[in-house]
Amino acid sequence: MREYLIASACIMALGVTGCTDPTNGETASANVSDTEYPTQVFWGDTHLHTDNSGDAFGFGNRLNSEAALRFARGEEVTATKGAKAKLVRPLDFLVIADHAGAMGATKEIADTPRAKLLGKELLLKWHDMFNDDDPDSNAGLRATAEIIDRAGKGTLPEGLLDPETSKRRTTSLWAEHGKVVEQYNEPGKFTAFMGFEYTPGPGGDNLHRVVMFRDAPEKMGDTLPFSAFGKPDPEMLWAYMDAYEEKTGGQVLAIPHNSNISGGRMFAMTKFDGSSLDEAYVKTRAKREPIVEVTQIKGDSEAHPFLSPNDEFASFGTAGWDRCNLICAQETAPETYSGSYVREALKRGLELTVKFGANPFQLGMIGSTDSHTSLATADEDNFFGKHSGLEANNPKRASTKSLLGGPRARMGWHYLSSGYAAVWATNNTREAIFDAMMRREVYATTGPRIQVRFFGGFDFSEGDTANLVKAGYTKGMPMGGELSGGEGKAPNFLVSALMDPESASLDRIQIIKGWIDAGGKIHEKVYTVSWSHPDSRTMDSNGKVTPVASNVDLAKGTWDNSTGAPELTAWWQDPDFDSAQNAFYYVRVLEIPTPTWPVYDALKYGIELPADTIKIQQERAYSSPIWYRSKI
């Protein structure tokens, strides 16, 4: 199903972007030294949990940081439930982002002698559940679900939150983790980052951030992860980051994720406490949160049909996730969606730029997994699930109902096999990858390693597509940048997409534009700028292109790549440009239709899937935007 066009696609990329040659599984170019501009895309996961995360351990994960790093580097490991696990292609970098709050707590509860927990009713109950040997009882899963639910409602027992106990446990685990990260960091070959997750969830609304350091553990000194317990306001996290940089001279960034289940609060037009935004808040958030995790296992946060009714592809990854918040404590009202989806955040950023002169939502886009298995997998046919109870050897996982959320709980098939972070950097080091994230020269994919280039400027010509990268850097700027000037000329863009040789061919390239008019009203429009087989697929007067044919064979889990293209390129100029209007533009690349992970499970185990299971989808990539500002 994957052989067609693989060789030609990789040949076009070799020596230009360092694609992976499927004949040997090794990166075609491993340049350690800096180049004039980024010539290679590096693939990674910035959001992975090991057994040090309280929920991951409680759900059954018994793989540590070393196993996670070995797996990401391409080695075979044995998953918690006994299956052999290995990536088809290794990653280039990894951020293990265990929860700062109660780090290692469930592990400690499970290991503490029972007699020491007498009189601590909840902790004793959870101890017994974590040590229940009956594989069919799901006792550990139920205990962890209760802990997560209590955390969202603010009803965790004091014994779990004792600050001195937490500091002792975290200090020990963090130091040991730092040694392992440094051991597996190999500049030029594989980059291991220090990081953690800050996890506020007021009322079950997801306001989580991954915190990622540019620095080696040695430079970080005695800095410990920052817990959200008692400190749920993101401004407290940003103050922690300010203090870290002032103390150490290092650098750190934060990456919001799962805005789709934030109840509209991730991109709210007020502060955490409901008060009005001010210039200091706007500028601090812009500095501290340059990128957003737009797609992962817990759904996709790019767009929603309610907000973008004219976008025929806006429903990807929304099934099950748009009806309630993280723990389903609150139903999600459609009128709150604007604060939950990234495209709307980008539009809100235009409004705030007019008001404050700064944009707190000037966000680059990446994907990552949020896997709690220690296994960074985002391939549909090699998916190890959200947590260890849903690993690849569980034949019932697609039809298993989550323990969080009661009657509104998500089904197993609602979880996506997504996503990865793609970074255009000058080499594979902490410094180069982190710096690329800060300048937002990054993009997201839902798993496939589609190679995407996107440049904006005022002086490109159609002929520049023949030497797109050089023209892009010498005559314009890459994704993540900001345009101004142009003397009234409409900006034009160069974009290219190269199929993942291990995945599907390409359906189309789209450019999504958002802008703010003179009256302060925000707008959006989707432009299709290149598509496969334009001789037989046409664009109508409304800009809609004939849908690509689906040739997925669900009985075999295969498809035919001939309906798509191995590579698409375009030169495009905004036909609706107004030099007085601030705007943003980002690229969305779609593959042709392919099977979802439950289809592979059904074929492997001979099972029937729930009737409403989504079995066919179009995987995709989202570039970071390029912004146009009428005045700087």
Secondary structure as the mmCIF struct_conf table of DSSP 4:
data_model
#
loop_
_struct_conf.conf_type_id
_struct_conf.id
_struct_conf.beg_label_comp_id
_struct_conf.beg_label_asym_id
_struct_conf.beg_label_seq_id
_struct_conf.end_label_comp_id
_struct_conf.end_label_asym_id
_struct_conf.end_label_seq_id
TURN_TY1_P TURN_TY1_P1 TYR A 4 LEU A 5
HELX_RH_AL_P HELX_RH_AL_P1 ILE A 6 ALA A 13
TURN_TY1_P TURN_TY1_P2 LEU A 14 THR A 17
STRN STRN1 THR A 20 ASP A 21
TURN_TY1_P TURN_TY1_P3 PRO A 22 GLY A 25
STRN STRN2 GLU A 26 THR A 27
BEND BEND1 ALA A 28 ALA A 28
BEND BEND2 SER A 33 SER A 33
BEND BEND3 GLU A 36 TYR A 37
STRN STRN3 GLN A 40 LEU A 48
TURN_TY1_P TURN_TY1_P4 ASP A 51 ASN A 52
BEND BEND4 SER A 53 SER A 53
HELX_RH_AL_P HELX_RH_AL_P2 GLY A 54 GLY A 58
TURN_TY1_P TURN_TY1_P5 PHE A 59 GLY A 60
HELX_RH_AL_P HELX_RH_AL_P3 SER A 65 ALA A 72
TURN_TY1_P TURN_TY1_P6 ARG A 73 GLY A 74
STRN STRN4 VAL A 77 THR A 78
TURN_TY1_P TURN_TY1_P7 THR A 80 LYS A 81
BEND BEND5 GLY A 82 GLY A 82
STRN STRN5 LYS A 84 ALA A 85
BEND BEND6 VAL A 88 ARG A 89
BEND BEND7 ASP A 92 ASP A 92
STRN STRN6 PHE A 93 ILE A 96
STRN STRN7 HIS A 99 HIS A 99
BEND BEND8 ALA A 100 ALA A 100
TURN_TY1_P TURN_TY1_P8 GLY A 101 GLY A 104
HELX_RH_AL_P HELX_RH_AL_P4 ALA A 105 ASP A 111
BEND BEND9 THR A 112 THR A 112
HELX_RH_3T_P HELX_RH_3T_P1 ARG A 114 LEU A 117
TURN_TY1_P TURN_TY1_P9 LEU A 118 GLY A 119
HELX_RH_AL_P HELX_RH_AL_P5 GLU A 121 PHE A 130
TURN_TY1_P TURN_TY1_P10 ASN A 131 ASN A 131
TURN_TY1_P TURN_TY1_P11 PRO A 135 SER A 137
HELX_RH_AL_P HELX_RH_AL_P6 ALA A 139 LYS A 153
TURN_TY1_P TURN_TY1_P12 GLY A 154 GLY A 154
HELX_RH_AL_P HELX_RH_AL_P7 GLU A 158 LEU A 161
HELX_RH_AL_P HELX_RH_AL_P8 PRO A 163 TYR A 184
STRN STRN8 GLU A 186 GLU A 186
TURN_TY1_P TURN_TY1_P13 PRO A 187 LYS A 189
STRN STRN9 PHE A 190 PHE A 190
STRN STRN10 THR A 191 PHE A 193
STRN STRN11 GLY A 195 TYR A 198
HELX_RH_3T_P HELX_RH_3T_P2 PRO A 202 GLY A 204
STRN STRN12 ARG A 209 PHE A 213
BEND BEND10 ARG A 214 ASP A 215
HELX_RH_AL_P HELX_RH_AL_P9 PRO A 217 MET A 220
TURN_TY1_P TURN_TY1_P14 GLY A 221 ASP A 222
TURN_TY1_P TURN_TY1_P15 PHE A 229 GLY A 230
HELX_RH_AL_P HELX_RH_AL_P10 PRO A 234 THR A 248
BEND BEND11 GLY A 249 GLY A 249
STRN STRN13 VAL A 252 PRO A 256
STRN STRN14 HIS A 257 HIS A 257
HELX_RH_3T_P HELX_RH_3T_P3 SER A 259 ILE A 261
BEND BEND12 SER A 262 SER A 262
TURN_TY1_P TURN_TY1_P16 GLY A 263 GLY A 264
TURN_TY1_P TURN_TY1_P17 MET A 266 PHE A 267
BEND BEND13 MET A 269 MET A 269
STRN STRN15 THR A 270 THR A 270
TURN_TY1_P TURN_TY1_P18 PHE A 272 ASP A 273
BEND BEND14 GLY A 274 GLY A 274
HELX_LH_PP_P HELX_LH_PP_P1 SER A 275 SER A 275
STRN STRN16 SER A 276 SER A 276
HELX_LH_PP_P HELX_LH_PP_P2 LEU A 277 LEU A 277
HELX_RH_AL_P HELX_RH_AL_P11 GLU A 279 ARG A 288
STRN STRN17 ILE A 291 GLN A 296
TURN_TY1_P TURN_TY1_P19 ILE A 297 LYS A 298
STRN STRN18 GLY A 299 ASP A 300
BEND BEND15 GLU A 302 GLU A 302
TURN_TY1_P TURN_TY1_P20 PRO A 305 LEU A 307
TURN_TY1_P TURN_TY1_P21 PRO A 309 ASN A 310
TURN_TY1_P TURN_TY1_P22 GLU A 312 GLY A 317
TURN_TY1_P TURN_TY1_P23 ALA A 319 TRP A 321
BEND BEND16 ASP A 322 ARG A 323
STRN STRN19 CYS A 324 CYS A 324
TURN_TY1_P TURN_TY1_P24 LEU A 326 ILE A 327
BEND BEND17 CYS A 328 GLN A 330
STRN STRN20 GLU A 331 GLU A 331
HELX_RH_3T_P HELX_RH_3T_P4 PRO A 334 GLY A 339
TURN_TY1_P TURN_TY1_P25 SER A 340 SER A 340
HELX_RH_AL_P HELX_RH_AL_P12 VAL A 342 PHE A 356
BEND BEND18 GLY A 357 ALA A 358
TURN_TY1_P TURN_TY1_P26 PRO A 360 PHE A 361
STRN STRN21 GLY A 364 GLY A 367
STRN STRN22 SER A 371 SER A 371
BEND BEND19 HIS A 372 SER A 374
HELX_RH_3T_P HELX_RH_3T_P5 GLU A 380 ASN A 382
BEND BEND20 LYS A 386 HIS A 387
HELX_RH_3T_P HELX_RH_3T_P6 SER A 388 LEU A 390
BEND BEND21 GLU A 391 GLU A 391
TURN_TY1_P TURN_TY1_P27 ALA A 392 ASN A 393
TURN_TY1_P TURN_TY1_P28 PRO A 395 LYS A 396
HELX_RH_3T_P HELX_RH_3T_P7 ARG A 397 SER A 399
HELX_LH_PP_P HELX_LH_PP_P3 THR A 400 THR A 400
STRN STRN23 LYS A 401 LYS A 401
HELX_LH_PP_P HELX_LH_PP_P4 SER A 402 SER A 402
BEND BEND22 LEU A 403 GLY A 405
HELX_RH_3T_P HELX_RH_3T_P8 GLY A 406 ARG A 408
HELX_LH_PP_P HELX_LH_PP_P5 ALA A 409 ARG A 410
STRN STRN24 MET A 411 MET A 411
HELX_RH_3T_P HELX_RH_3T_P9 GLY A 412 HIS A 414
BEND BEND23 TYR A 415 TYR A 415
STRN STRN25 TYR A 420 ALA A 425
BEND BEND24 THR A 426 THR A 429
HELX_RH_AL_P HELX_RH_AL_P13 ARG A 430 MET A 438
TURN_TY1_P TURN_TY1_P29 ARG A 439 ARG A 440
STRN STRN26 VAL A 442 THR A 445
BEND BEND25 THR A 446 PRO A 448
STRN STRN27 GLN A 451 GLY A 457
BEND BEND26 PHE A 458 ASP A 459
HELX_RH_3T_P HELX_RH_3T_P10 GLU A 462 ASN A 467
HELX_RH_AL_P HELX_RH_AL_P14 LEU A 468 LYS A 475
STRN STRN28 GLY A 476 PRO A 478
TURN_TY1_P TURN_TY1_P30 MET A 479 GLY A 480
STRN STRN29 GLU A 482 LEU A 483
HELX_RH_3T_P HELX_RH_3T_P11 GLY A 486 GLY A 488
HELX_LH_PP_P HELX_LH_PP_P6 LYS A 489 PRO A 491
STRN STRN30 ASN A 492 LEU A 498
TURN_TY1_P TURN_TY1_P31 PRO A 501 GLU A 502
BEND BEND27 SER A 503 SER A 503
STRN STRN31 LEU A 506 ILE A 516
TURN_TY1_P TURN_TY1_P32 ALA A 518 GLY A 519
BEND BEND28 GLY A 520 GLY A 520
STRN STRN32 ILE A 522 TRP A 531
BEND BEND29 SER A 532 SER A 532
TURN_TY1_P TURN_TY1_P33 PRO A 534 SER A 536
BEND BEND30 ARG A 537 ARG A 537
STRN STRN33 MET A 539 MET A 539
TURN_TY1_P TURN_TY1_P34 SER A 541 ASN A 542
BEND BEND31 GLY A 543 GLY A 543
HELX_LH_PP_P HELX_LH_PP_P7 LYS A 544 LYS A 544
STRN STRN34 VAL A 545 VAL A 545
HELX_LH_PP_P HELX_LH_PP_P8 THR A 546 SER A 550
STRN STRN35 ASP A 553 ASP A 553
TURN_TY1_P TURN_TY1_P35 LEU A 554 GLY A 557
STRN STRN36 THR A 558 THR A 558
HELX_RH_3T_P HELX_RH_3T_P12 ASN A 561 THR A 563
BEND BEND32 GLY A 564 GLY A 564
STRN STRN37 ALA A 565 ALA A 565
BEND BEND33 PRO A 566 PRO A 566
STRN STRN38 GLU A 567 GLN A 573
TURN_TY1_P TURN_TY1_P36 PRO A 575 ASP A 576
TURN_TY1_P TURN_TY1_P37 SER A 579 ALA A 580
BEND BEND34 GLN A 581 GLN A 581
STRN STRN39 ALA A 583 GLU A 591
HELX_LH_PP_P HELX_LH_PP_P9 ILE A 592 PRO A 593
STRN STRN40 THR A 594 PRO A 595
HELX_RH_AL_P HELX_RH_AL_P15 TRP A 597 TYR A 605
TURN_TY1_P TURN_TY1_P38 GLY A 606 GLY A 606
HELX_LH_PP_P HELX_LH_PP_P10 GLU A 608 PRO A 610
TURN_TY1_P TURN_TY1_P39 ALA A 611 ASP A 612
STRN STRN41 ILE A 616 GLN A 617
STRN STRN42 ARG A 620 SER A 623
HELX_LH_PP_P HELX_LH_PP_P11 SER A 624 PRO A 625
STRN STRN43 ILE A 626 TYR A 628
BEND BEND35 SER A 630 SER A 630
#
